[in-house]
Amino acid sequence: MKKSRAAVGNRSGRRKQASSQEGKEKCAFGSSQAKPSAPSAGPARQQKALLQASVSPYHLFRDVAEVTALQESLLDWYDRKKRDLPWRRLVEDEVDLDRRAYAVWVAEVMLQQTQVATVINYYTRWMQKWPTLQDLASASLEEVNQLWAGLGYYSRGRWLQEGARKVVEELGGHMPRTAETLQQFLPGVGRYTAGAIASIAFGQAAGVVDGNVIRVLCRVRAIGADSSSTLVSQHLWSLAQQLVDPARPGDFNQAAMELGAIVCTPKRPLCSHCPVQNLCRARQRVEREQLSASQSLPGNCDVEECAPNTGQCPLCAPPTEPWDQTLGVTNFPRKASRKPPREECSAICVLEQPKALGGAHILLVQRPNSGLLAGLWEFPSVSVNAEASGQHQRAALLQELQSWVGPLPDTRLQHLGQVVHTFSHIKMTYQVYSLALEEHTPVTIVPPGARWLTREDFHTAAVSTAMKKVFRMYEGQQPGTCKGSKRSQVATLSKRKKPSPGQQVLESFFWPHVPTDAPSLNTAAQ
């Protein structure tokens, strides 16, 4: 019998003076990042100097008047058009700086790579359960995982709790007050999240760069080079810092992200509704290309474009990627190539005691406290080769099951089908089996790291979305339910239904926040 599982393979009101309402804004989008390693000062200065020397003024904001015009236009639009979101209302009404910063922090972390519409309910339940840092610090990881279940990237919840405990135990419950100290002290907080908390909660004039801001800046300044490159990233952060309004830093940062979320979207941007369209070089480029295509543009026209002093501009798209007339402003930013997720396969079993005391119970085991889906509960499983025969899968899975509950009959292990679930970096195929202990004496004692739950308890347990998919397949095979074919089961559980045009617009409206400096996303799980 096993003894442990440890080794398993905007809001914003008008801020007229920074001193009067400092930090009372809240960001609509957020992300959590692991701390990036700090480069040595010498090479960093040299690279920045090299960038400044080689960049055409075309990609810059060259005077105070242009910066001021963008700030005023964007803030005026935000004051009129910002969405009413629970974290914005909460921060607006909160006087205590530490509670305000905590409310911002929770929202920022939840909104990482997650749509606003999804986060609203989770955020509301979280703040009702743990309204203060002290409340969260006293919670168990099991409770945190249980509330977080289904939100994805589960390490985010663990980071929040670890950070809350650090603040309570080491700082007496007082949050760090600057972007620099927030990033240094809080686990999972990188440059973006630290800047968002500092600007929104404390009124620090710290610029922020996330996926929405990247898109806005790349279009406004026609930056076509790979936005994930170090050189371009440094330039974007420099622009963000130059643009942030010192009188309303939190509002301005939220406004830039709001613009990218609901107007300057990845696809089908609403350029005619954009408050800074007259400053947008991408839009100017579209107009110039349209005139050129209609042969109406004279040879020597008064249209500004990039003219680097020497060689290829480091912020323009490379010659190998010419302008695509059909894309318009969405030529910017250049899409970085993504590494496809690696494929893995697992045999997994829903083991049930139909005649257990108090009703049918199913077995769950806990994952290790680090790595993929850390600390969550799942059905017993074992990694298998995707090409392995059904007989080999059964043998390996039966051995795994027996290590938890003792001898079992292999003749009743039934294959139900497969479930495909993609995590941030893994495409997992689950070969789903079931086994009912119909004639067995009910098992009441299990090793640490395992437990029997009723079906009702399963739905409120700290389990991943993948396990819920597996359980839906299992329930679909039970008497009295509509089973359907295995092929249709796989299609239903492994593919997302294509949205209707109306749904596509809605998804665009609630576009998720994408972090820019979060290597943790490559190891966190959905």
Backbone torsions as a table, in degrees:
resi	resn	phi	psi	omega
1	MET	NA	141.4	179.7
2	LYS	-77.3	146.6	177.2
3	LYS	-106.1	-17.5	-176.9
4	SER	-153.2	154.5	177.0
5	ARG	-103.4	6.4	-169.5
6	ALA	-64.3	-24.7	-175.8
7	ALA	-93.8	2.4	-178.3
8	VAL	-64.8	123.5	177.0
9	GLY	-31.5	NA	NA
10	ASN	NA	55.7	173.4
11	ARG	-50.4	153.2	160.7
12	SER	-169.4	131.3	168.3
13	GLY	-97.9	167.7	-179.3
14	ARG	-68.7	122.3	177.5
15	ARG	-98.3	110.3	-177.2
16	LYS	-86.4	-29.4	174.9
17	GLN	-140.4	138.4	-177.2
18	ALA	-62.9	-32.7	-175.3
19	SER	-74.3	-21.7	-174.2
20	SER	-85.0	-32.5	-178.1
21	GLN	-134.6	40.9	-170.2
22	GLU	-57.2	123.9	172.6
23	GLY	75.3	21.8	-176.6
24	LYS	-95.3	28.3	176.1
25	GLU	-106.4	164.2	176.5
26	LYS	-136.5	140.5	-175.7
27	CYS	-83.8	139.7	179.7
28	ALA	-78.7	-22.3	-176.8
29	PHE	-131.4	152.4	-178.2
30	GLY	-151.1	168.8	175.9
31	SER	-155.9	154.8	176.9
32	SER	-117.4	137.8	-175.0
33	GLN	-133.6	149.8	170.4
34	ALA	-76.7	149.4	-178.2
35	LYS	-66.0	125.3	177.3
36	PRO	-74.8	150.3	177.9
37	SER	-68.2	139.2	-176.4
38	ALA	-83.1	122.1	178.5
39	PRO	-73.0	158.2	178.4
40	SER	-66.8	148.5	-172.9
41	ALA	-64.7	-39.7	-176.5
42	GLY	-58.1	-60.8	178.9
43	PRO	-58.6	-35.2	-179.2
44	ALA	-64.4	-43.8	178.9
45	ARG	-64.6	-41.3	-179.6
46	GLN	-62.2	-43.3	-179.2
47	GLN	-66.3	-39.5	178.8
48	LYS	-65.4	-42.2	179.0
49	ALA	-63.6	-39.5	178.5
50	LEU	-63.8	-40.8	179.2
51	LEU	-63.9	-47.3	-178.1
52	GLN	-61.9	-36.1	-178.2
53	ALA	-72.0	-28.6	-173.3
54	SER	-100.8	-7.8	-176.2
55	VAL	-85.3	134.0	175.7
56	SER	-72.7	146.0	176.1
57	PRO	-57.3	-19.1	178.5
58	TYR	-56.4	-30.5	-177.2
59	HIS	-97.8	11.7	-175.7
60	LEU	-119.8	164.0	165.9
61	PHE	-98.9	112.2	-164.2
62	ARG	-92.0	-14.8	179.9
63	ASP	-147.1	166.5	-177.1
64	VAL	-64.1	-35.5	-177.7
65	ALA	-61.8	-41.5	-179.6
66	GLU	-67.3	-41.3	177.7
67	VAL	-63.5	-45.4	-179.5
68	THR	-63.0	-40.4	179.0
69	ALA	-61.4	-42.3	179.1
70	LEU	-66.7	-44.0	179.7
71	GLN	-58.5	-48.3	-176.9
72	GLU	-66.0	-42.8	-179.4
73	SER	-65.0	-43.0	-177.3
74	LEU	-70.1	-42.3	-179.7
75	LEU	-68.3	-38.2	177.5
76	ASP	-62.3	-43.4	177.4
77	TRP	-62.8	-43.5	-178.3
78	TYR	-63.4	-41.6	179.3
79	ASP	-60.5	-30.8	-178.9
80	ARG	-90.4	-30.5	-168.2
81	LYS	-115.3	-4.8	-175.1
82	LYS	-60.9	146.7	179.8
83	ARG	-77.9	148.9	176.6
84	ASP	-87.5	106.9	-175.6
85	LEU	-125.0	148.1	-172.2
86	PRO	-59.3	-37.7	-178.7
87	TRP	-70.7	-30.8	176.6
88	ARG	-67.5	-43.8	178.8
89	ARG	-63.2	-41.9	-177.2
90	LEU	-64.1	-44.1	-178.7
91	VAL	-69.2	-37.5	180.0
92	GLU	-61.8	-37.5	-175.4
93	ASP	-88.3	-9.7	-174.2
94	GLU	-89.3	126.2	179.8
95	VAL	-91.8	-37.9	-177.9
96	ASP	-67.4	123.5	-175.8
97	LEU	-63.3	-38.8	-178.2
98	ASP	-69.1	-40.8	177.3
99	ARG	-68.8	-35.5	177.5
100	ARG	-64.2	-46.5	-180.0
101	ALA	-64.5	-37.2	177.4
102	TYR	-63.0	-43.1	179.7
103	ALA	-63.2	-40.0	177.1
104	VAL	-65.1	-46.6	-177.4
105	TRP	-56.9	-49.3	-179.5
106	VAL	-59.4	-46.4	-179.4
107	ALA	-63.1	-44.2	-179.3
108	GLU	-59.6	-42.9	-178.3
109	VAL	-69.7	-43.7	179.8
110	MET	-63.1	-35.8	-174.6
111	LEU	-80.8	-1.7	176.9
112	GLN	-62.3	118.1	177.2
113	GLN	55.9	24.3	-174.8
114	THR	-134.6	137.3	-178.0
115	GLN	-67.5	145.4	-180.0
116	VAL	-55.5	-44.5	-177.5
117	ALA	-59.0	-33.3	179.4
118	THR	-74.1	-38.4	-172.5
119	VAL	-73.3	-31.9	-171.4
120	ILE	-50.1	-50.4	-177.6
121	ASN	-67.6	-41.5	178.4
122	TYR	-62.3	-43.8	-178.5
123	TYR	-62.8	-44.2	-179.2
124	THR	-61.1	-45.4	-179.6
125	ARG	-66.9	-38.2	179.6
126	TRP	-62.0	-49.5	-176.4
127	MET	-70.4	-25.8	173.7
128	GLN	-71.1	-37.2	-177.7
129	LYS	-80.1	-40.4	-177.8
130	TRP	-131.2	77.2	-175.4
131	PRO	-71.1	-15.1	-178.7
132	THR	-131.3	165.2	175.0
133	LEU	-57.7	-40.3	-178.8
134	GLN	-63.6	-38.0	178.6
135	ASP	-64.6	-43.8	-179.8
136	LEU	-68.3	-38.2	-179.3
137	ALA	-62.1	-30.3	-178.3
138	SER	-88.3	-5.0	-179.9
139	ALA	-77.6	159.9	176.1
140	SER	-91.6	156.4	177.0
141	LEU	-61.6	-33.3	178.0
142	GLU	-60.8	-43.2	178.6
143	GLU	-64.7	-41.4	179.8
144	VAL	-63.3	-47.5	179.7
145	ASN	-62.6	-36.0	-178.8
146	GLN	-65.4	-43.3	179.8
147	LEU	-72.0	-32.1	-177.1
148	TRP	-78.0	-16.2	-173.1
149	ALA	-51.5	126.1	179.5
150	GLY	97.3	-13.6	-178.7
151	LEU	-83.9	-22.2	177.6
152	GLY	87.5	165.5	-179.6
153	TYR	46.6	65.3	-168.3
154	TYR	-66.2	-20.1	178.3
155	SER	-63.7	-21.5	179.8
156	ARG	-61.8	-43.6	178.7
157	GLY	-64.1	-39.2	178.9
158	ARG	-64.9	-40.5	177.9
159	TRP	-62.7	-41.4	178.5
160	LEU	-59.1	-45.9	-178.8
161	GLN	-67.7	-42.0	178.1
162	GLU	-61.4	-41.8	179.2
163	GLY	-65.2	-41.6	179.3
164	ALA	-61.2	-41.7	178.7
165	ARG	-65.1	-38.4	177.5
166	LYS	-63.3	-45.2	-178.9
167	VAL	-63.1	-43.1	-178.5
168	VAL	-69.0	-45.9	-174.3
169	GLU	-78.6	-34.4	-173.6
170	GLU	-104.8	-23.7	-177.7
171	LEU	-119.9	11.1	178.3
172	GLY	65.8	24.6	178.0
173	GLY	87.2	7.1	-179.3
174	HIS	-102.1	122.8	-179.3
175	MET	-69.5	144.5	171.8
176	PRO	-56.0	147.4	-169.6
177	ARG	-100.4	-8.6	-178.2
178	THR	-124.5	161.0	179.2
179	ALA	-60.7	-39.4	-178.3
180	GLU	-63.7	-47.6	-178.1
181	THR	-73.8	-30.9	175.6
182	LEU	-62.5	-44.3	-179.2
183	GLN	-68.0	-36.5	-179.2
184	GLN	-71.6	-33.7	-169.0
185	PHE	-96.3	-37.1	-171.1
186	LEU	-91.6	128.8	178.7
187	PRO	-65.9	137.6	177.6
188	GLY	78.2	4.4	-179.4
189	VAL	-104.3	121.1	178.1
190	GLY	-108.5	-162.0	-171.7
191	ARG	-62.7	-42.6	-179.8
192	TYR	-63.9	-55.1	-175.8
193	THR	-60.6	-41.0	178.8
194	ALA	-61.5	-43.8	179.2
195	GLY	-66.0	-36.7	179.2
196	ALA	-65.9	-46.4	179.6
197	ILE	-62.9	-46.4	-176.1
198	ALA	-63.9	-40.1	-177.5
199	SER	-76.5	-39.1	-175.2
200	ILE	-81.2	-42.5	-175.9
201	ALA	-87.8	-34.4	-172.8
202	PHE	-116.9	-3.0	176.3
203	GLY	74.4	20.7	177.2
204	GLN	-76.8	136.4	179.9
205	ALA	-78.6	72.8	179.9
206	ALA	-113.5	121.7	176.6
207	GLY	-72.0	157.0	178.8
208	VAL	-132.4	149.4	177.6
209	VAL	-133.3	116.5	173.4
210	ASP	-128.8	-172.1	-178.0
211	GLY	-60.3	-38.5	179.0
212	ASN	-68.4	-42.5	179.5
213	VAL	-66.8	-39.3	176.4
214	ILE	-55.4	-46.9	-177.5
215	ARG	-63.8	-44.0	-179.9
216	VAL	-63.1	-49.5	-176.9
217	LEU	-66.5	-40.3	179.9
218	CYS	-63.5	-32.8	178.8
219	ARG	-81.4	-43.2	-179.0
220	VAL	-62.3	-35.2	179.9
221	ARG	-111.8	16.4	174.0
222	ALA	50.5	53.8	178.9
223	ILE	-95.7	109.4	-174.3
224	GLY	-103.8	-7.1	178.6
225	ALA	-71.9	166.5	-177.8
226	ASP	-59.1	113.9	-175.6
227	SER	-69.5	-14.3	178.9
228	SER	-88.1	-6.6	179.4
229	SER	-71.6	152.8	-178.1
230	THR	-60.0	-42.5	-177.2
231	LEU	-62.4	-48.4	-179.4
232	VAL	-68.4	-39.6	179.2
233	SER	-59.4	-43.5	178.5
234	GLN	-61.7	-40.2	179.9
235	HIS	-66.2	-40.2	179.8
236	LEU	-65.1	-42.0	177.3
237	TRP	-63.5	-37.5	178.3
238	SER	-64.8	-42.6	177.3
239	LEU	-63.6	-43.6	-179.2
240	ALA	-60.5	-40.7	179.9
241	GLN	-69.4	-36.0	178.6
242	GLN	-66.5	-35.3	-173.5
243	LEU	-85.2	-28.3	-172.9
244	VAL	-57.0	131.9	-178.1
245	ASP	-78.9	116.8	-177.4
246	PRO	-64.7	-22.2	179.2
247	ALA	-81.3	-30.0	-179.4
248	ARG	-139.3	62.5	-174.6
249	PRO	-64.2	-41.4	-179.9
250	GLY	-65.7	-43.9	177.9
251	ASP	-62.5	-44.1	-177.3
252	PHE	-63.3	-44.3	179.8
253	ASN	-62.4	-41.2	177.6
254	GLN	-65.5	-37.8	-179.2
255	ALA	-64.2	-41.3	179.2
256	ALA	-64.1	-41.0	179.2
257	MET	-71.8	-37.5	177.8
258	GLU	-63.3	-39.4	178.6
259	LEU	-60.8	-44.9	179.1
260	GLY	-68.0	-25.7	-176.3
261	ALA	-82.2	-36.5	-171.6
262	ILE	-120.4	-9.9	178.3
263	VAL	-123.4	-59.0	-177.2
264	CYS	-88.3	61.0	-172.9
265	THR	-79.6	163.3	-179.2
266	PRO	-57.8	-40.5	178.8
267	LYS	-125.4	147.2	178.3
268	ARG	51.3	53.4	177.5
269	PRO	-63.8	149.2	-178.2
270	LEU	-96.1	70.8	-173.0
271	CYS	-60.1	-33.4	-178.4
272	SER	-69.1	-16.5	179.3
273	HIS	-99.5	1.4	-173.3
274	CYS	-78.3	128.7	-178.3
275	PRO	-73.5	-14.2	-178.8
276	VAL	-117.7	25.3	-176.0
277	GLN	-62.3	-30.0	-179.4
278	ASN	-73.7	-11.2	177.3
279	LEU	-105.7	2.5	-171.4
280	CYS	-89.1	114.8	179.8
281	ARG	-71.6	-28.4	177.1
282	ALA	-64.3	-43.5	178.6
283	ARG	-65.2	-40.9	176.8
284	GLN	-61.3	-38.0	179.0
285	ARG	-65.6	-41.3	178.3
286	VAL	-60.0	-46.3	-179.2
287	GLU	-63.1	-40.7	179.2
288	ARG	-64.6	-42.2	-179.5
289	GLU	-66.8	-35.9	178.8
290	GLN	-66.9	-41.4	177.4
291	LEU	-65.4	-41.1	179.3
292	SER	-63.7	-40.7	-179.2
293	ALA	-66.1	-31.1	-179.9
294	SER	-89.2	5.9	178.2
295	GLN	60.1	30.0	179.5
296	SER	-101.2	-5.6	-175.8
297	LEU	-90.5	121.6	178.5
298	PRO	-66.5	161.8	-176.0
299	GLY	-62.2	-43.2	-179.6
300	ASN	-112.3	82.6	-175.9
301	CYS	-97.0	158.7	179.5
302	ASP	-91.2	65.7	179.2
303	VAL	-121.9	122.3	-176.4
304	GLU	-73.7	138.9	175.1
305	GLU	-149.4	170.6	-176.2
306	CYS	-67.7	133.0	177.6
307	ALA	-141.6	78.7	-179.2
308	PRO	-63.5	151.7	-178.7
309	ASN	-63.2	-44.6	-178.6
310	THR	-142.4	139.8	171.0
311	GLY	66.5	-161.2	-178.3
312	GLN	-80.4	131.2	177.9
313	CYS	-66.2	129.5	-177.6
314	PRO	-70.4	-10.3	-179.1
315	LEU	-106.8	-5.1	176.9
316	CYS	-92.3	158.9	176.0
317	ALA	-63.7	145.3	179.9
318	PRO	-66.7	156.5	-179.5
319	PRO	-57.8	-23.3	179.9
320	THR	-73.4	-9.3	179.8
321	GLU	-123.6	78.7	-177.4
322	PRO	-68.7	164.4	179.1
323	TRP	-60.3	132.8	177.5
324	ASP	-104.4	110.6	-175.3
325	GLN	-59.7	-30.0	-175.9
326	THR	-76.2	-17.0	-175.6
327	LEU	-90.8	-24.2	-178.8
328	GLY	61.5	-135.4	-177.2
329	VAL	-66.3	-17.8	-180.0
330	THR	-75.6	3.6	165.4
331	ASN	-61.5	-22.6	177.9
332	PHE	-113.5	140.7	-9.4
333	PRO	-81.0	164.7	176.1
334	ARG	-66.9	133.4	-179.8
335	LYS	-78.3	124.4	178.1
336	ALA	-73.7	142.4	178.6
337	SER	-70.1	135.2	-178.2
338	ARG	-105.4	136.9	176.1
339	LYS	-75.5	126.4	-179.3
340	PRO	-63.9	148.5	179.6
341	PRO	-65.5	145.7	176.9
342	ARG	-74.3	151.6	-176.2
343	GLU	-101.3	133.5	178.2
344	GLU	-132.9	161.4	-179.2
345	CYS	-134.3	142.7	-178.8
346	SER	-141.0	138.5	171.5
347	ALA	-95.5	129.4	-172.7
348	ILE	-135.4	146.7	-174.6
349	CYS	-132.8	132.0	169.5
350	VAL	-90.0	104.9	-178.6
351	LEU	-98.2	120.3	-173.7
352	GLU	-125.5	142.9	170.6
353	GLN	-107.2	95.4	-176.0
354	PRO	-62.8	-29.4	-173.4
355	LYS	-107.1	23.6	179.7
356	ALA	-66.8	154.5	179.1
357	LEU	-61.7	126.5	-179.6
358	GLY	89.5	6.3	178.8
359	GLY	111.5	172.1	-177.1
360	ALA	-60.4	139.6	178.3
361	HIS	-127.3	147.8	176.0
362	ILE	-119.2	152.7	-176.0
363	LEU	-93.3	130.5	172.7
364	LEU	-123.1	145.9	176.7
365	VAL	-125.0	153.4	-174.4
366	GLN	-97.1	139.0	177.3
367	ARG	-77.5	163.7	178.6
368	PRO	-59.5	164.1	-178.4
369	ASN	-81.4	6.0	175.8
370	SER	-142.7	160.6	179.7
371	GLY	89.5	-161.4	-176.4
372	LEU	-59.5	128.3	177.1
373	LEU	53.2	42.3	-174.5
374	ALA	-55.1	128.0	174.6
375	GLY	78.6	-4.1	179.8
376	LEU	-82.2	166.2	-179.5
377	TRP	-102.2	148.9	-177.9
378	GLU	-152.1	168.5	172.5
379	PHE	-74.9	149.6	179.0
380	PRO	-55.3	135.1	-176.8
381	SER	-148.2	167.2	177.4
382	VAL	-148.3	139.1	178.0
383	SER	-70.9	136.8	-180.0
384	VAL	-135.9	159.0	174.1
385	ASN	-71.4	135.9	-178.0
386	ALA	-59.3	-25.7	-179.0
387	GLU	-93.1	1.2	-177.1
388	ALA	-65.3	146.9	179.6
389	SER	-71.9	160.2	177.0
390	GLY	-59.5	-34.4	179.6
391	GLN	-65.4	-41.2	179.1
392	HIS	-66.5	-41.9	178.7
393	GLN	-60.3	-43.7	-179.7
394	ARG	-61.8	-43.7	-177.8
395	ALA	-63.9	-44.7	-179.5
396	ALA	-66.1	-40.9	-178.9
397	LEU	-69.5	-39.3	179.1
398	LEU	-62.8	-40.4	177.5
399	GLN	-61.7	-40.6	178.2
400	GLU	-64.4	-44.0	179.9
401	LEU	-63.0	-42.5	-178.6
402	GLN	-65.6	-27.9	178.4
403	SER	-68.8	-17.4	178.8
404	TRP	-99.1	-38.9	-172.6
405	VAL	-125.7	4.4	178.8
406	GLY	91.3	-169.6	-175.1
407	PRO	-55.7	138.7	-179.9
408	LEU	-139.2	151.7	176.6
409	PRO	-77.6	127.6	-178.8
410	ASP	-82.1	-15.0	-175.6
411	THR	-71.5	-18.5	-176.1
412	ARG	-100.8	4.8	177.6
413	LEU	-74.6	109.9	-172.6
414	GLN	-107.0	130.1	177.2
415	HIS	-84.8	125.1	-176.3
416	LEU	-98.6	-27.8	-175.6
417	GLY	146.3	-160.8	-179.7
418	GLN	-131.2	149.3	177.1
419	VAL	-123.3	131.3	178.3
420	VAL	-110.0	128.7	178.7
421	HIS	-137.3	132.0	179.9
422	THR	-103.0	121.1	171.9
423	PHE	-87.4	-173.7	-177.0
424	SER	-62.3	-29.5	-175.3
425	HIS	-137.7	6.6	-177.6
426	ILE	-136.0	131.3	170.1
427	LYS	-100.8	106.7	-173.5
428	MET	-101.2	128.5	173.5
429	THR	-107.4	117.6	178.3
430	TYR	-97.2	120.5	168.7
431	GLN	-86.2	111.1	-169.1
432	VAL	-93.9	128.0	177.3
433	TYR	-122.0	162.4	173.8
434	SER	-137.3	153.8	177.9
435	LEU	-150.8	122.2	179.4
436	ALA	-106.2	128.2	178.9
437	LEU	-88.9	71.1	-173.9
438	GLU	-65.1	-46.6	-172.2
439	GLU	-106.0	3.9	-179.6
440	HIS	-78.6	150.0	169.4
441	THR	-65.1	129.0	-176.7
442	PRO	-50.9	132.5	178.5
443	VAL	-88.9	119.3	-177.5
444	THR	-111.2	-18.8	-178.5
445	ILE	-112.5	127.2	176.7
446	VAL	-131.1	159.1	180.0
447	PRO	-67.1	165.8	173.5
448	PRO	-57.1	141.7	-179.3
449	GLY	92.8	7.4	177.9
450	ALA	-140.1	154.5	176.6
451	ARG	-162.3	153.6	176.4
452	TRP	-98.1	132.6	-179.6
453	LEU	-128.4	150.1	170.7
454	THR	-72.7	165.6	177.7
455	ARG	-61.9	-36.8	179.6
456	GLU	-65.1	-42.2	179.9
457	ASP	-66.7	-30.9	179.7
458	PHE	-58.8	-40.4	-174.8
459	HIS	-69.0	-16.5	177.4
460	THR	-110.8	3.1	-179.0
461	ALA	-78.8	166.0	178.7
462	ALA	-80.6	78.5	-179.9
463	VAL	-122.4	154.6	-177.7
464	SER	-80.5	167.3	175.9
465	THR	-60.6	-35.9	179.4
466	ALA	-60.0	-41.5	179.8
467	MET	-68.0	-33.1	176.8
468	LYS	-66.7	-35.6	175.3
469	LYS	-64.2	-44.4	179.0
470	VAL	-60.3	-43.1	-177.6
471	PHE	-68.3	-34.5	176.8
472	ARG	-63.7	-38.1	176.6
473	MET	-64.0	-42.4	-179.8
474	TYR	-62.7	-46.5	180.0
475	GLU	-62.4	-33.2	179.6
476	GLY	-68.6	-14.8	-179.5
477	GLN	-97.8	-2.7	-176.2
478	GLN	-84.3	154.1	179.1
479	PRO	-57.1	140.6	178.4
480	GLY	87.8	0.8	177.9
481	THR	-118.4	162.8	178.7
482	CYS	-82.5	108.4	-174.3
483	LYS	-76.5	-51.4	-173.8
484	GLY	72.0	172.1	179.5
485	SER	-78.7	158.0	177.2
486	LYS	-62.6	-35.6	-179.8
487	ARG	-62.9	-42.7	-179.6
488	SER	-69.9	-32.7	176.6
489	GLN	-60.8	-46.7	-178.9
490	VAL	-62.7	-44.3	-178.6
491	ALA	-62.6	-39.4	-177.8
492	THR	-69.5	-40.0	-172.4
493	LEU	-90.7	-11.6	-176.6
494	SER	-111.0	-11.3	-177.8
495	LYS	-124.8	136.8	177.4
496	ARG	-80.1	136.4	179.6
497	LYS	-64.2	134.3	-179.9
498	LYS	-66.2	127.3	-177.1
499	PRO	-72.7	153.8	174.0
500	SER	-74.5	166.3	177.3
501	PRO	-54.5	-39.0	178.2
502	GLY	-64.6	-40.7	178.0
503	GLN	-66.2	-35.2	178.9
504	GLN	-63.2	-40.5	177.2
505	VAL	-63.4	-42.8	179.4
506	LEU	-61.5	-44.0	179.8
507	GLU	-64.1	-36.4	177.6
508	SER	-64.3	-38.8	-179.5
509	PHE	-63.9	-35.7	-178.5
510	PHE	-104.4	38.7	-175.7
511	TRP	-58.1	132.4	-175.9
512	PRO	-72.5	160.5	-179.9
513	HIS	-86.5	130.6	-178.7
514	VAL	-112.9	120.8	-178.1
515	PRO	-72.0	161.5	-178.0
516	THR	-111.6	-15.7	-176.4
517	ASP	-136.6	48.4	-174.6
518	ALA	-121.1	77.7	176.3
519	PRO	-61.0	-17.0	178.1
520	SER	-61.5	-24.5	-179.0
521	LEU	-65.1	-20.2	180.0
522	ASN	-81.7	-9.3	-180.0
523	THR	-122.5	-13.3	177.2
524	ALA	-78.4	159.9	-175.5
525	ALA	-119.1	150.4	174.0
526	GLN	-85.1	NA	NA
